[in-house]
Amino acid sequence: MKLLVSRLEGRFTEIASIAGLISDISKHTKMLSFNATIESARAGQAGRGFAVVASEVRALAERTSEATSDINRMLQDVNTEIVGAVKDVETAEVETLIQGGIRIATLESAKLEILFTRIATVIHGFKQTLQGLSLSSEALTRQTIDNVMAEYLRRNEDLLALSCCALPNVIDGADINFVNAPGHDGTGRYIPYWNRGSGQIQLEPLTGYDTPGLNDWYELPRKAGRDVMIEPYDYPVAGRTVKITSLMSPFTLKGVFAGVVGTDYALERLQADLARVKPFNVGALILLSNSAAYVAHPDPEQLGKTAQDLSFDAKAAIRAGLPYQYTDDAGIARIFHPLKIGEDTHPWSVMVRFEIVSALRNGSR
């Protein structure tokens, strides 16, 4: 449709050029007829017949001039209609792009919900296993829990780590016997952090669980009493600092709060997965936390940073878990779709971002 309108614009230019040429010929013809009339008058009786011809030529030139004026008026009307048609076509194409972007955001959000639902399932399955073991006839041992955690991690290769931060002496009342043992620190507290940060599954003790500002992954779910998806943060894994996000959940033993368990997901993996999606072959798929921090972004330097390039209304929609869309002055379209994670009441958001002109150009090939 846009190609047809473009062709019409080309034809209009050609016709306008021809009409201009006819108008010029008419003017020159009228001038020649006027000169011929003067010369015929000078010729007297001999030029009388020529004067009649000159008069007819002048009359024809005038009619041609009037017809050209009518054509020009029609061309102006046609040009107005073509300009309107072009705008209508562009508006329709942009709306089609936006609707396509909404469908992409909805689809990718559903895919991510499946991923995070599976992660939540791992957490809740582990919690039920702990509760079941605590009620069995055999004593709940740290070794048994370690075996369960290692097995869960082996079966879920996309997870970076599985952790358990238990209250002091809540497992067996024997923290004193496990000082600095694998998965413990100098307190003997049971704080296993099973991870594959080195490429192999290994056990380390959790760190920062009692340090304000570093222990949101522990304090937030403990206080909320439910699942909490943690904002992107840096955490030491297998001797290097990794930017991660964690789904953490409180657990109970015999009906009493006993600690927090959770899974870690490396942002670099999430980044790689989402980078494969190129809306309209020119756009990007971006993931934002509830506080509008970038969880996945085409520019790795933006990971974990608060989005400064989003409008106030867009950030408000993200926090409220609402769909939203807008196009900025530079012609960049941004489409948001909420992403619910487990029991967390602070939804994240999937954003589809693309430049409209580039998307239109790409779509017209």
N, C-alpha and C positions, 0 to 999 in steps of 0.2 A: 504493500500500500504506500509506504513512504517513497519507494522507488518510482511508483507511478506519479505521485505528486511532484517529485523532483523532475521527472520528464515533462510534466505539464509546465513547470516553471521554465524549463528550457525552451519549450515551444512558445510560451508567452513572450519570451525575450526575442525569439526569431520573428514572431508576428509584429511585435512592437517596432523592431528594426525595419521591417518591410513597410509598415504603415508610415514610418518617418520618411523613408525613401520616396514613397508615393506623394507625401505632402510636399517634399522638396521639388519633385517633378511638376506638381500642380502649380507651385509658385512660379517656377521658371516658365512654364507654359503660358500662364496668365500674363507674365511680363512680355513674352514674345508676341502674344496676340495683341497686347496693347501697342507695342512698337509697330506691328504690322498694320494696325488701324491707322496710325499716324502716317506711315509711309503711303498707304493706299489713298489717304486724303490728299497728300501732296501730288499723287499721280493723276488726280482728277477723274475724268470719265473712264480712263483706261484702267484705273485701279478699283473701280466700283465692285467688280466681281470678287476681287481679292479681299475687299473690305467685308463682304458677306461671309467669306470663309473664316476671316479673322474673328468675326463676331461669334461664329459657331464654336470656334476653338476656345474663345474666352468663356463662353457659356459652359462648355464641357469641363474646362479647368475649374470653374466655380463649383460645378456639381461634384467634381472629384474632390475638391477641397472640403465641401460639406460632408461628403461620404467619409473622408479621412477623419474629420472631426468626430463623426459618429463612431467610427471604429476606435478612435482614441478613448472616447468616453466608455465604450464597452470594455476596452482593454483595462481601464482603471477599475471597473467593476469586477472584471475577471481576476485581476491582480489581487484585489481585496479578498475575493473568495478563495484564491489559492493560498494567500498568507494565512487566512483563517483555517483552511484545510490542513496546512502544514502544522499549525499550532495544535489542532485537534489530534492529528496523527501523533505528534510528539508527546502530547499529554497522555494519549492512549498507550503509547509504547512505554512511557515512564510508569504509568499505573500497572501495566503488565509486569514490568521489572520488579516493582515494589511487591506485588502479589506473589511473584516468584520468590523473592527474598523472604517473604513471610513463610512460604511453604518450606524453604530450605531451613530457616531458623527453627520451625516447628519440628521438622524431621530430625535435625541434628540434636535438638534438645531431647527428643524421645530416645535417641541412641545413647546420649549421655546419661539419661535417667536409668536406662537399663544397666549401664556400667556401674553407676553409683548404687543402684538397688542391689546389684550382685555383691558389691563391697559391703553394703549394710547387712546383707544376708550372711556373709562370712562372719561379721562381728556378732550378730545375734545368735548364729549357730554356735560360735565359740562360747558366748555367755551361757547358753542353755547347757552346753557340755560341762562347763564349770559348775553350774548349779546342780546338774545331775550327779556329777562326781561327788559333790559335797554331801549329797543325801544318800550316797551308796553305803554299803556296809564296810567297804574298805576306806581307809583314811585318804583324804585328799593330799597328794604329795606334790612337791614342786617339780619333781622329775616327770610325773604324769602330765602336768600342765605343759611343761616344756615339750614333751613328745607331741602333744596335741597341737601346740602352736607351730612347731616345725612342720608338721604334716599339713596343716592348713596352708602354710606359706608355700610348700612344695606344690600343692594342688592349684594355687592361684598365682601363676607366673607373672602376671602384670602388676602385682602388688610389690611395693618396695619392702615393706616391713609389717610385722604384727607385734603389738606390744601389750604389756600388762603392768599396770602400776598399782600394786596392792597396798593396802594400809599396813602399817607395821604389825608384825606377828599375826596377821589375820589368817594366814594359810594354815600354819601348824604351831604357832606360838614359839617357834625356834629360830628366830632371826639371828640370835647370838651365835648359832652354829654355822651360819652361812656368810660371815663377814668376808667380803671381797671374793666370794666364790663366783663362778661364771653366772652372769645375769643378776649380780648383786653388787652393791658398793660397800663402803666401809661401815654402813649401818646394819648390813645383813638383810635389809628390806628386800622383798621379792619384787624385782623391777626388770624382768626380762625384755629384751628388745631383739627379736629375731628379724634379721634383714638379709637382703642379697646385694648390699651395696658394693661388695667386692667381686660380684659375679657368682659367688658361692654363698649358700645359706649359712649364716653364722650367728652367734649369740653375743650380745653386748649388754651392758646395763644401761638403762635410761638415764638421761642427765637433765638437770634443770627442773626436775619435778617440784622442787620446793623453793625455787627462785622466782619471786614476783617479776613479771614482765617476760619471763621465759617459759612459764608453765601454764599458759592459756589452755593448752591441749589437755591439761589435767583439771584445772580449776573451773573452766567453763562447763564441761559436762557434769562435774561434781555438783556445782551449784544449780544447774538447770534440771538435773535429774532425768535427762534424755539425751538422745544423739545430738552431737554438735559437729558441724563441718567447720574446721578451723581455717581461718584466713591463711593465705600463703606465708610461709616463714622458712627461715634457714635452720637446718638441724645437722649436727655432725653424724655422719654415717660411714662406717668403715674407714675412718681416718680422713675423710673429706667432707666439706660442707655442701649439703644438697638442699635445693629449694623444693619444698614439699607442701602438700596439703594433707590433712588427716581427718578421718571420720572417727570420732571418739565417742564412747558410750560408757555410762556408769554400769557397774554390775554389783549384784548382791549375792551373799552367801547366807542361806537360811533366813532370808528376809531382811538382812541388815546390809547397809552399804559397805562394800568391801574394797572398792577401788575403781579404776577406770581401765578399759581395754580399747584398743583402736587399731586402725590400719593406716599406713602411710602410702601415698601415691606420689611418685616423682613428677614434678611439673614438666621436666624435659621430655618425659614419655608422652604426657598429655599434649604437650606442645607439638611433638612430632605427629601424633595421630590427627590433630585438628589441622595441621599445616597442609595435609593432603587434600583438604576440601578447599576448592577455589570457586566460589560462587560466580557464575557467568564467565569463568576463566580469567577474571581480573580482580575479584574481590578476596575477602579473607573471612575466616570463621574465628571468632574470638570468644573466650570464656571469662566472665567477670564474677567475682565474689559478691556477697550481699552488700559489702561496703564499697563496691565499684572498684576493687583492686583487680588488676589483670592476673588471671590464673593461667591463661594461654593467649599468646599474642604473636604476630609475625615477627616482631622485634624482640628477641630474647632479653634485651636490656629493660624492657617494660614489665617483665614478670615480677609480680609482687608489689608493683607500684600502683598508687591510686590513679585512676584515669583522669587526667587533666584536660583531655580533649573532648569530653562529653558535656552536654548541656545539663543544667541544674535539673530540669524536668526528667531527663533520661536517668539520672542517678536516683531521683525520687522513685521512679517507676521500678528500677532494679530493687531498691530496698523494700518496696511494697509488693514485689513479686507480680508485676503487671506487664502485659505486652505493651510495646511502645515502638514508635518509629518517627524519624524526622530526617530532613535533608538540610545540610548546612549551606552557607552562602557559597562555598566552594564546589557545590554539587556532589558532595559525599553523602550517600544515603546510609543510614544506620537503622537496623531493625533488631529489636530485642524480644526474646521469648524467655519466660521464667523457667527455672530448673529447680524442681524440688528434690531434696536429698534426704532419704531416710525419714527420721522423726524430727529433723531439724526444722524449726519454724522460720528460719532466715534463708529464703531461697536465693539461689544464684541466678545468673542470666547468660543466655547464649546470644551473641551479637553477630549479625551478618553485616559486613561493611563493604561497600563498593562505590566507585565513581560512576555516576550515571552516564556521562558522555562516553567513557571508555566501554561500559557495558553495552550501550546502544551500538557503538561502532563495532564491537566484537560480534554482536548479535546480527548485524547486517551483512556479515561476510558470507 
